[in-house]
Amino acid sequence: MKLIGMLDSPYVRRVAVSLQLLGIRFEHQSLSVFSTYDQFRQINPVVKAPTLVDEDGNVLMDSTLILQYAESIARPSARRTPTMPTELMRSLRLLGLALAACDKAVQIVYEHNVRPAEKLHQPWLERVTQQMRAALDLLENEQRQDSLPATSDTIPPAGVMIAVTWHFIQQMLPEIAPAANYPALAAYSRLAEALPEFQAAPHGDGTYQAQS
């Protein structure tokens, strides 16, 4: 099984961390949707990261769909998604907030790094920034009231996405979401980033290194 995409993408990193937690072995190929577009296109004509290629050559994309498949092939004891309705509702609600914050953060980064400066649309930037902060505010409140676990044996899917999203925002947009405004999220991220599964797949242009 091969994971395609760069670890500076929070979605690729989410998958790399989660596959480890699920006990699924994989190879990581760090390809960019920008600088290695043509090479990526040979693997997945849609050029979307993350892309997963299974042993039969099937190509799957979108981090949520990849992890849905991964849970189906993982050992039952390794699966992290709750099955009871109440726990599942909270898990999915927090995951949705983390994904929303991540989506808006990526849009802001793209606006600044991809769109020409003279074509930036400030009202749009203000709107997506407001949306990102709203999602972070709700996550901060949830963490203060009932913090998610953050060990290799217990961190849930929502926890992985929250930690990856927060770290990405602090790497790329720290002035928009200062850590001082979100102490619970910052503390949770520090715990998660100390886990071996996160350290094996650090944010950046490197390659996942399997733990020996």
C-alpha positions in Angstrom: 0.0 0.0 0.0 1.4 3.4 -1.0 0.4 6.9 0.3 1.0 9.7 -2.2 1.3 13.3 -1.2 3.4 15.7 0.9 3.3 15.9 4.6 2.9 19.7 4.5 -0.7 18.8 3.6 -2.7 18.3 6.8 -4.8 15.8 4.9 -1.9 13.6 3.9 -0.4 13.9 7.4 -3.8 12.9 8.9 -3.7 9.7 6.8 -0.1 8.9 7.6 -0.6 9.2 11.3 -3.9 7.3 11.3 -2.6 4.4 9.2 0.1 3.9 11.9 -2.5 4.0 14.7 -4.5 1.4 12.8 -1.5 -0.8 12.4 -1.5 -0.7 8.6 1.9 -0.8 6.9 2.4 1.6 4.0 5.0 3.2 1.9 5.0 7.0 1.5 5.9 8.8 -1.7 6.3 12.5 -1.2 4.9 14.1 -4.4 3.7 17.6 -4.8 0.5 18.6 -6.6 2.4 21.6 -7.8 6.1 21.0 -8.4 5.7 17.3 -9.4 2.3 17.6 -11.0 3.1 15.5 -14.1 4.6 12.7 -12.0 1.6 12.8 -9.6 -0.7 12.7 -12.6 0.8 9.4 -13.8 -0.4 7.8 -10.6 -3.7 9.7 -10.2 -5.0 11.7 -13.2 -7.0 13.9 -10.8 -3.8 14.9 -9.0 -5.4 15.0 -5.6 -3.5 14.5 -2.3 -3.7 12.3 -0.4 -3.9 9.5 -2.9 -3.8 5.8 -1.7 -2.8 3.0 -4.0 -3.6 -0.5 -2.8 -1.8 -3.7 -3.6 -4.0 -4.3 -6.6 -3.3 -0.8 -8.0 -6.7 0.6 -7.1 -6.5 4.4 -6.5 -8.4 6.0 -3.7 -8.5 9.7 -2.8 -9.8 12.0 -0.1 -8.5 11.5 3.4 -11.9 10.7 5.0 -12.6 8.0 2.3 -9.1 6.6 2.6 -9.5 6.2 6.4 -13.0 4.7 6.1 -11.4 2.0 3.9 -8.4 1.7 6.2 -10.6 1.0 9.2 -12.4 -1.7 7.3 -9.2 -3.7 6.8 -7.6 -2.9 10.2 -7.8 -5.4 13.1 -11.0 -4.9 14.9 -9.1 -4.1 18.1 -7.3 -1.3 16.3 -10.3 0.5 15.0 -11.0 4.0 16.5 -14.4 5.1 15.3 -17.0 4.7 18.0 -20.0 2.5 17.3 -22.4 3.7 19.9 -24.7 6.5 18.6 -23.9 9.0 21.4 -20.2 8.6 21.2 -20.3 8.5 17.4 -22.2 11.7 17.2 -19.7 13.6 19.3 -16.8 12.0 17.4 -18.2 13.0 14.0 -19.2 16.5 15.2 -15.7 17.2 16.4 -14.2 15.7 13.3 -16.5 17.9 11.2 -15.3 21.0 13.1 -11.7 20.1 12.7 -12.1 19.4 9.0 -13.9 22.7 8.5 -11.2 24.6 10.3 -8.6 22.8 8.2 -10.5 23.5 4.9 -10.7 27.2 5.7 -7.0 27.4 6.7 -6.0 25.7 3.4 -8.1 28.2 1.5 -6.4 31.1 3.2 -3.0 29.6 2.5 -3.9 29.1 -1.2 -5.2 32.7 -1.4 -1.9 34.1 -0.3 0.5 31.6 -1.9 -1.2 30.7 -5.2 -3.4 33.6 -6.2 -1.6 36.7 -7.5 -1.5 39.4 -4.9 -3.4 41.9 -7.0 -6.3 39.5 -7.3 -6.8 38.8 -3.6 -10.4 39.3 -2.6 -10.3 40.7 0.9 -14.0 40.1 1.7 -13.6 36.5 0.8 -10.5 36.2 3.0 -12.3 37.8 5.9 -15.2 35.4 5.5 -13.1 32.2 5.5 -11.0 33.5 8.3 -14.2 34.1 10.4 -15.3 30.5 9.6 -12.0 29.1 10.6 -12.0 30.9 13.9 -15.5 29.9 14.6 -14.6 26.2 14.2 -11.5 26.7 16.4 -13.6 28.5 19.0 -16.0 25.6 19.2 -13.2 23.0 19.4 -11.5 25.0 22.1 -14.7 25.0 24.2 -15.1 21.2 23.7 -11.5 20.6 24.8 -11.9 22.7 27.9 -15.1 20.9 28.9 -14.1 17.3 28.0 -10.7 16.9 26.5 -10.1 14.0 24.1 -7.5 11.4 25.1 -4.1 11.8 23.4 -2.1 8.6 23.7 -1.2 6.1 21.0 -3.7 3.6 22.3 -6.5 6.1 22.8 -6.4 9.1 20.5 -9.6 9.0 18.4 -10.0 10.0 14.7 -11.3 13.5 15.7 -8.3 13.9 18.0 -5.8 13.2 15.1 -7.6 15.7 12.9 -7.7 18.4 15.6 -4.0 18.0 16.4 -3.0 17.9 12.7 -5.2 20.9 11.9 -3.9 23.0 14.8 -0.3 22.2 14.0 -0.8 23.2 10.3 -2.4 26.5 11.3 0.4 27.3 13.7 2.9 26.5 11.0 1.2 28.5 8.2 -1.1 31.1 9.8 0.0 31.7 13.5 -0.9 35.4 13.3 -4.5 34.6 12.4 -5.1 32.1 15.3 -2.6 32.9 18.1 -1.9 30.0 20.4 -2.6 32.3 23.4 -6.2 32.4 22.3 -6.6 28.7 22.2 -4.7 27.2 25.2 -6.6 23.9 25.3 -6.0 23.2 21.6 -2.4 24.2 21.9 -1.9 21.8 24.9 -3.7 19.0 23.1 -1.6 19.5 20.0 1.6 19.3 22.1 0.6 16.0 23.6 -0.3 14.6 20.2 2.9 15.8 18.5 4.9 14.0 21.1 3.5 10.6 20.0 5.7 8.4 17.9 3.1 8.2 15.1 3.1 12.0 14.7 6.9 12.2 15.0 7.3 9.6 12.3 5.3 11.8 9.9 6.3 15.4 10.7 4.8 18.4 8.9 7.0 19.4 6.0 8.5 18.1 2.7 10.0 15.0 4.2 9.0 11.4 4.0 7.3 9.2 6.6 9.8 6.9 8.3 8.3 3.7 9.6 9.1 3.0 13.2 11.5 0.1 13.7 
